[in-house]
Amino acid sequence: MKKIIFKLLFIISAILVFNSTFLILNCSVLFAQTGWFTQYSNTTQHLQHVQFINQNTGWTVGWYNVVRKTTNGGASWFSQYSPSVQGSYYCCYFLNDQTGWAAGGGQPQNTSYIYKTSDGGNNWISQYNSNSGLILKIWFTDNLTGRAAGFGGKILSTSDGGQTWVQQNSGVSINLTGLYFINSNSGWVVGDAGTVLRTTTGGALWSPYYSGTTQNLEGVYFVTQLTGFAVGYGGVILKTTNGGESWISKPSGTNRWINSVCFIDINTGWVSGGDYYVSGTGQILKTTNGGENWFAQTIPSVPWLADVHFINSEIGWAVGLNGTIISTVNGGLPLPSAPVLVFPLNNAINVPVNTTFRWNQVTNARRYTVQISTVPNFAVITDSVTVDTNLYNIPYGKLLNAITYFWRVNASNVNGAGPWSTVWSFSTLPTGLIQISTSVPKEYKVFDAYPNPFNPVTRIRYELPRSGSVELAVYDVMGREVEMLVNKRQAAGSYEAVWDGTRFASGVYFYRLTAEGFNETRKMLLVK
């Protein structure tokens, strides 16, 4: 164990949280926009372990026999009586809201003790006291059966609820710092120099296994009888899928000390730690794919975190130096960042009125809100919709031709909405017909559509040498009229009609110009 240097933590009595409309007096909770928020522990002693039996009731223990309990999810923590002995608690284990144990040791470091409560922590009775080996972890599988592990290879066992503790033969003399039992027979301990021990006999026999590392291991957690994780110094994260017989190193992305690991299913888990001697370096990593990849969660600036504990995929706590407690109610999910717009491009022109808006996917986003306006400050909203994917197919009738629009997107999750993206603009297709010249041409003429082939918009140019009635229509290969583009009297000049084929299937189409005895048909190809 590293020597712990005391640090004072100033208790904040009143905090103004601007831009969040919170005013929290006496500072029981400080909310952050990170997904994790700080809780007031009512102590500046180092906290070593935290456990909750449900989302409301939990305990944390630490140096100088500190015991803190909450019955409201950590909104407030109150002190519980702990025996006046020379030492500190390093672990606790509660079976229910009444029955639990706390263990640790004192000065010198080879002393150890275990205390039990049967009334939710109001009173504690001594069950074990020894001058051999500090106890670092304790675990119970039922009211009677429990294990404890600690310094000097110490492993203790009880089969009567802790009234008597018997030392088991671990076969090692190094410090054992992590302990996990998945049932009364199968359990694991980890410790210094990469030590991993396993029992399938309730501790009667412990077998060593090669972990693949010489780093000190600090925490171990098994999701099933085969799949488990171990963590330790230097950012070490190990995974096994065969009950601990072999271990595979997984990239953590950090070289800091990882002290604790917790999983709520085979895919989702967290580890905690940081740099023990550097303030503000507390760290929590999360995986959602069974430990193959880990990403750092954004947390308040806190010191090294000794323990992390979750009761489900959303609700969890972490504790550490100087009385630190942080909590999350959304799995540590931060607000999502601003999306990056993709299409239609900024300042795009001739955009169809039923275009598909696209933007990049944002980490931690669960929904996206798209807003479209005719003014850049969005004082007037043309369309606003929330979707689950990073695209939006705007239906007909929302946008008009020949208009400049502005659009933006933000992402949201259970923690709220993130910032808006940069505002982009685009202009829709001009009206279906424009006059491009008033010069009088010499003859009637209709030009090839351009582009051709096209998707989904093309332009058809024609010339009129004199005024008269004009029709320009589009037909399918069966000769059926699918759209009339022009049907009115026009003055002599040059014109251009726009045809949007978005609503039509790919294939060959024909367009025909009819005007004062002139008639000509041409072919075009719509390719989607």
Stockholm file with secondary structure:
# STOCKHOLM 1.0

chainA/1-528         MKKIIFKLLFIISAILVFNSTFLILNCSVLFAQTGWFTQYSNTTQHLQHVQFINQNTGWTVGWYNVVRKTTNGGASWFSQYSPSVQGSYYCCYFLNDQTGWAAGGGQPQNTSYIYKTSDGGNNWISQYNSNSGLILKIWFTDNLTGRAAGFGGKILSTSDGGQTWVQQNSGVSINLTGLYFINSNSGWVVGDAGTVLRTTTGGALWSPYYSGTTQNLEGVYFVTQLTGFAVGYGGVILKTTNGGESWISKPSGTNRWINSVCFIDINTGWVSGGDYYVSGTGQILKTTNGGENWFAQTIPSVPWLADVHFINSEIGWAVGLNGTIISTVNGGLPLPSAPVLVFPLNNAINVPVNTTFRWNQVTNARRYTVQISTVPNFAVITDSVTVDTNLYNIPYGKLLNAITYFWRVNASNVNGAGPWSTVWSFSTLPTGLIQISTSVPKEYKVFDAYPNPFNPVTRIRYELPRSGSVELAVYDVMGREVEMLVNKRQAAGSYEAVWDGTRFASGVYFYRLTAEGFNETRKMLLVK
#=GR chainA/1-528 SS CCCCCCCCCCCCSEEEETTTTEEEETTSEECCTTSCEEECCSCCSCEEEEEESSSSCEEEEEGGGEEEEESSTTSSCEECCCCCCSEEEEEEEESSSSCEEEEEEESSTTCEEEEEESSTTSCCEEEEEESSCCEEEEEESSSSCEEEEEGGGCEEEESSTTSSCEEECCSCCSCEEEEEESSSSCEEEEEGGGEEEEESSTTSSCEEECCSCCSCEEEEEESSSSCEEEEEGGGCEEEESSTTSSCEECCCSCCSEEEEEEESSSSCEEEEEECTTSTTCCEEEEESSTTSCCEECCCCSCCCEEEEEESSSSCEEEEEGGGCEEEESSTTCCCCCCCCEEESCTTEEEECTTCEEEECCCTTCCEEEEEEESSTTCSSEEEEEEESSSEEECCTTSSCTTCEEEEEEEEEETTEECCCCCCEEEEECCCSEEEEECSCCSSCEECCCBSSSBSSEEEEEEEESSCEEEEEEEECTTSCEEEEEEEEEECSEEEEEEEECTTSCSEEEEEEEEETTEEEEEEEEECC
#=GC SS_cons         CCCCCCCCCCCCSEEEETTTTEEEETTSEECCTTSCEEECCSCCSCEEEEEESSSSCEEEEEGGGEEEEESSTTSSCEECCCCCCSEEEEEEEESSSSCEEEEEEESSTTCEEEEEESSTTSCCEEEEEESSCCEEEEEESSSSCEEEEEGGGCEEEESSTTSSCEEECCSCCSCEEEEEESSSSCEEEEEGGGEEEEESSTTSSCEEECCSCCSCEEEEEESSSSCEEEEEGGGCEEEESSTTSSCEECCCSCCSEEEEEEESSSSCEEEEEECTTSTTCCEEEEESSTTSCCEECCCCSCCCEEEEEESSSSCEEEEEGGGCEEEESSTTCCCCCCCCEEESCTTEEEECTTCEEEECCCTTCCEEEEEEESSTTCSSEEEEEEESSSEEECCTTSSCTTCEEEEEEEEEETTEECCCCCCEEEEECCCSEEEEECSCCSSCEECCCBSSSBSSEEEEEEEESSCEEEEEEEECTTSCEEEEEEEEEECSEEEEEEEECTTSCSEEEEEEEEETTEEEEEEEEECC
//
